[in-house]
Amino acid sequence: MKLKIFGWLYVACLLPVMLFLVACDDGGGGGTQVVVVTNIVDGQVVVVTNTVTPPEPQNLYNSTLSVPDGGANITTDAVTAPDDGTITAVADWSGGGALHVRLLRNGVAQTGAIDESPITMTAGTDDGINWVVRLDNDSSPGAKNVHVTIGYLPE
């Protein structure tokens, strides 16, 4: 009788450990992960399974803005990073001339360039961080129609 009780106790104690080890092994893939939590409630094993899907690359902003000359600046709408990863911003326009383009993280410039089209900038991000692109036309005469995209790539 003692051996039978010990055997069931052994299985009950070993089961959560085995399920935890299986849940921790993601098999090297980068797709959906299944998290298994095992508890013992009133002497019964209770298993809760939760599926976690990592974020996908996303286009967070895609618009054309009219940037006047004379030093005026235009700022895109703010976008929020869905998770840790990389933010990439591209400003593209026709008609020549240079613009000053900045990528701002929570209102603080992270990178910038004064150049001709296109300008591409990247920066690392944490989840929940707000990003905008600011465009200044202080070096080229005439207004510019600038196409801006802001994208997110997961880690």
N, C-alpha and C positions, 0 to 999 in steps of 0.2 A: 504494500500500500504506500509506504514511504517513497519507494522508487517511482511509482506512478505519479504521485503529487510532485516529486522533485522534477520529473520529466516535463510535466505541464508547466511548472514554474520556470524551468529552463527555457522552454519554447516561448513562453510569454515574455521573458526578459530579453531573449535573443531576437525576437521578431522586430521590435522597434529599431534595434541596431542594424539589422539587415535592410529594412526598408529605408532607413536613413542613408546607408551606404549606396543603395541603388538610386535613390533620389539625387544624391550628390554627383553621381557619374553621368555627365552629359554626353558621353560618347564622342567628344571632340567636335560635335556639330554646332552650328551657330543659329539653329532655328528655335522653335518653341521648346521651352523647358517645362517639365512637370515637377512640382514640388509636393512631396508627400510628408505629412505630419502625422505622427502616431502618438496617441495618448491611451492611457488605461483609465476608464471611467467605470466606477462600481464593479471593478474586477473584469470588465469586458474591454477588449482591444477595439479602439475606435480609430479609423484611418480617414484622414481628410486629404483630398487631392486638389491641388490648385494649379492651373495652367498659366504660365507666364510667357508672354510673347514679347521679345525684345523689339525696340523701335526700328522702323525701316527708314531708309533715306527719304527725305521729304523736301518738297519745294514749299517754303514757308511764305514767300512773297514773290510776285511776278506782276510788274506794272511799268507803264511808261509815264515819266514825269517831265513836265516842262520846266527847265531851269533857266531863269532869266540871266542876262549878263549884268555887269555892274557890281559884282560882289555879293549879290543876294544868295542865300542858301536855302535849299529845299531838303527836307528830311522825309524818309519813307515812314510808313506806319511801323510801329514796333512789332516784332515777332518774338516768340518765346521758344527757347530750345526745349524740346520734349524730354531730353535725357543728356547724359554726358556724351561728348563727341566733338565734331568739327562744324563750324559755321563757315560757309563759303558765300561771298557776295560778288556779283559781276555787274558792272556798269558798262553799257554799250550804246554808242550813238554814231550817227553818220554826219557828214558835213565837215569833218576835220576839227581842228582845235583841241585844246587841252582843258580838262576839268580837274578840280581838286576833289577827290573822293575819299571819304573816311568811313570806316566800320567802327561803330560805337557799341561798347558793352556796358549796359546800365548807365548810359550817358557819358562814358569816358572812352575817348578814342583808343583803339587797340592797334590799328594799322591804318595807313593812308598813303595816297599817291597823287602826284600831279603828273598827268600823262595824257596821251591820246588814247582813243578807243581801241580795244576794250581794256578795262582795268579789272583785274581779279584779285580778291583779297581773301585770306583764310585766317581763322583763329580758333583755338580750342575753347570749348564751352562746357559748363556744368548744366544740369537740368534746372529749368526755371529761370535762366538768365534771359534778360530782354536785350534785343539787338536792333539797331537801326543803321541805315546808310545815310550819310549826309553828303550832299552834292553842292559844291561852290563853283560858280562860273566867274572867277575873278581874273582869268588870264586870256580868255578868248572873246572877241566881240560877237554879239548876237546870241539870241536864246538857243538852247539846245533841247531837243526831245531825247531823253535818256531812258533806255530800257534797263530796269534794275531787277535782278533776281537775287533772292537770299535762300540758300538751301542748307539742309542739315544732313550730316552723315554720322551714323552711330560709331561708337568706338569699335 
